[in-house]
Every structure is written in C-alpha cells, then in structure tokens.
Amino acid sequence: MVNTLTDHLPTKNSILCAEDDADTCDLLAFLLSDYDIVFAESIEESIMLFKQRPFDLCLLDNWLIDGFGIDLCRQIRALNSTVPILFASGVGQKEEIEKALDAGAQAYFVKPYFPEELRKIVKDLIDQSQDNANAQKP
C-alpha cells in the first residue's frame, strides 16, 4: 500500500454551478474558493458533467443559455435524489421560488450575494447531506 502525504489531506467538497454569466462565475469562484467548483453554462453541459463525476452540491441559476434552471433541477433529481440543490438567482418572486422547491431544490438564494450568508447556506446543505448519508450507513 502506498502511503503518501496527500492520502491524509482533506479533499474539497465539489460544486456543480450552472451559470451562464461570466462575471457571476468569477464572483462565485471567489466567494466559494474553499470548494472545487465546476462551471457549466447550459443544461446540456451541466448534465454531461453531473454524469461524469459526483458533486456534493448543485448551484443553479434560473436562466441558462439553453433553458431554465427548473428543468435542469428536475433532470438532476431524476439522476440523483439526494444531492443538495441550491438556486441562486436574481428572481425572488414567490412563485419562482416555489417552482424551484417543487422541482427538488432544498434552498433558494436571492441575489445579490451576501458572502457569509451564501457560504453558510452552501456549507449547511453539504453538511446535512453528508450527515444523512452517514446515518444511512449500516
């Protein structure tokens, strides 16, 4: 068995971020620098990435270049019923928030980004998911 220093280093939790605005991606990369973030600008690209590797959280915008975040949320839920999904959008109308939650999201964050609040929501969702997964282990 190979025992290297990297065997003992904690790995970063990973986030799939579906966002088509480059400035928002830059901001999220900065605000969530403690995480391994993979960005996708479309539903198609997001699903392709989601199928390629596991993610600890999905962060979705309402509008993407090829459709709506709600549709992406439903597709992710069809593939995985437990990964936490967080919407982060400039749309804060009650109807849109309810649609996102009905599609399978756990939380909805209305822009602008308040750094500490966003970090707390992301951390809490990942921690809850990991606690649930550990509780289900025999």
C-alpha positions as CSV (number, residue, x, y, z in Angstrom):
1,M,0.0,0.0,0.0
2,V,1.3,3.4,-1.0
3,N,1.1,6.0,1.8
4,T,1.7,9.5,0.7
5,L,1.2,12.8,2.4
6,T,-1.7,13.5,0.1
7,D,-3.5,10.5,1.5
8,H,-4.1,12.4,4.7
9,L,-5.1,15.8,3.2
10,P,-8.8,16.6,3.2
11,T,-10.4,16.9,-0.2
12,K,-12.5,19.9,-1.1
13,N,-16.2,19.4,-1.5
14,S,-17.3,19.8,-5.1
15,I,-20.0,22.0,-6.5
16,L,-21.6,21.9,-10.0
17,C,-22.5,25.5,-10.8
18,A,-24.9,26.1,-13.7
19,E,-24.4,29.7,-14.5
20,D,-24.1,31.4,-17.9
21,D,-22.8,34.8,-16.8
22,A,-19.0,35.0,-16.7
23,D,-18.9,37.8,-14.1
24,T,-21.2,35.8,-11.8
25,C,-18.9,32.7,-12.3
26,D,-15.9,34.8,-11.3
27,L,-17.7,36.1,-8.2
28,L,-18.8,32.6,-7.1
29,A,-15.3,31.2,-7.7
30,F,-14.0,33.9,-5.3
31,L,-16.8,33.6,-2.7
32,L,-16.7,29.8,-2.6
33,S,-12.9,29.3,-3.0
34,D,-13.0,26.7,-0.3
35,Y,-14.8,24.4,-2.8
36,D,-13.9,22.7,-6.0
37,I,-16.3,24.4,-8.4
38,V,-17.1,23.2,-11.9
39,F,-19.0,25.7,-14.0
40,A,-21.4,24.9,-16.8
41,E,-23.3,27.4,-18.9
42,S,-26.1,25.2,-20.2
43,I,-28.4,22.4,-19.1
44,E,-26.7,20.0,-21.6
45,E,-23.2,20.7,-20.3
46,S,-24.4,20.5,-16.7
47,I,-26.0,17.1,-17.2
48,M,-22.9,15.8,-19.0
49,L,-20.7,16.9,-16.1
50,F,-23.1,15.6,-13.5
51,K,-23.0,12.1,-15.1
52,Q,-19.2,12.2,-15.2
53,R,-18.4,12.7,-11.6
54,P,-20.1,13.1,-8.2
55,F,-20.8,16.5,-6.8
56,D,-21.6,17.5,-3.2
57,L,-24.0,20.3,-4.2
58,C,-25.5,21.8,-7.3
59,L,-25.9,25.6,-7.5
60,L,-28.3,26.6,-10.2
61,D,-29.4,29.8,-11.9
62,N,-32.9,30.3,-13.2
63,W,-31.9,31.0,-16.7
64,L,-29.3,29.2,-18.8
65,I,-28.4,29.6,-22.4
66,D,-30.5,26.5,-23.4
67,G,-33.4,26.6,-20.9
68,F,-34.5,27.0,-17.4
69,G,-32.8,26.0,-14.1
70,I,-36.1,24.4,-13.0
71,D,-35.8,21.9,-15.9
72,L,-32.2,21.2,-15.0
73,C,-33.2,20.7,-11.4
74,R,-35.8,18.1,-12.5
75,Q,-33.2,16.3,-14.6
76,I,-30.7,16.2,-11.8
77,R,-33.4,14.9,-9.4
78,A,-34.1,12.1,-11.9
79,L,-30.5,11.1,-11.8
80,N,-29.9,11.6,-8.1
81,S,-32.5,12.1,-5.4
82,T,-30.1,13.2,-2.6
83,V,-27.6,15.7,-3.9
84,P,-28.4,19.1,-2.4
85,I,-29.6,21.7,-5.0
86,L,-29.5,25.4,-4.3
87,F,-30.9,28.0,-6.6
88,A,-29.1,31.4,-6.6
89,S,-31.0,33.8,-8.8
90,G,-31.9,37.4,-9.2
91,V,-35.5,36.3,-9.4
92,G,-37.1,36.5,-6.0
93,Q,-40.8,36.2,-6.7
94,K,-42.6,33.7,-4.5
95,E,-43.9,31.8,-7.5
96,E,-40.4,31.1,-8.9
97,I,-39.1,30.1,-5.5
98,E,-42.0,27.6,-5.1
99,K,-41.4,26.2,-8.5
100,A,-37.7,25.6,-7.7
101,L,-38.5,23.9,-4.4
102,D,-41.2,21.8,-6.0
103,A,-38.7,20.7,-8.7
104,G,-36.5,19.3,-5.9
105,A,-34.3,22.2,-4.7
106,Q,-33.5,22.4,-1.0
107,A,-33.0,26.1,-0.9
108,Y,-33.3,29.3,-2.9
109,F,-30.9,32.2,-2.5
110,V,-31.9,35.6,-4.0
111,K,-29.1,37.7,-5.4
112,P,-27.2,39.9,-4.6
113,Y,-24.8,37.6,-3.0
114,F,-24.1,38.3,0.7
115,P,-20.9,36.3,1.1
116,E,-21.3,35.0,4.6
117,E,-24.9,34.1,4.0
118,L,-24.1,32.2,0.8
119,R,-21.2,30.4,2.4
120,K,-23.4,29.3,5.3
121,I,-26.2,28.0,3.1
122,V,-23.7,26.0,1.0
123,K,-21.9,24.6,4.0
124,D,-25.2,23.7,5.8
125,L,-26.6,21.9,2.7
126,I,-23.5,19.9,2.2
127,D,-23.2,19.1,5.9
128,Q,-26.8,18.0,6.1
129,S,-26.4,15.8,3.0
130,Q,-23.3,14.1,4.4
131,D,-24.9,13.6,7.8
132,N,-27.9,12.0,6.1
133,A,-25.6,9.7,4.1
134,N,-23.7,8.7,7.2
135,A,-26.9,8.0,9.1
136,Q,-28.0,5.6,6.4
137,K,-24.8,3.5,6.5
138,P,-25.0,0.2,8.4
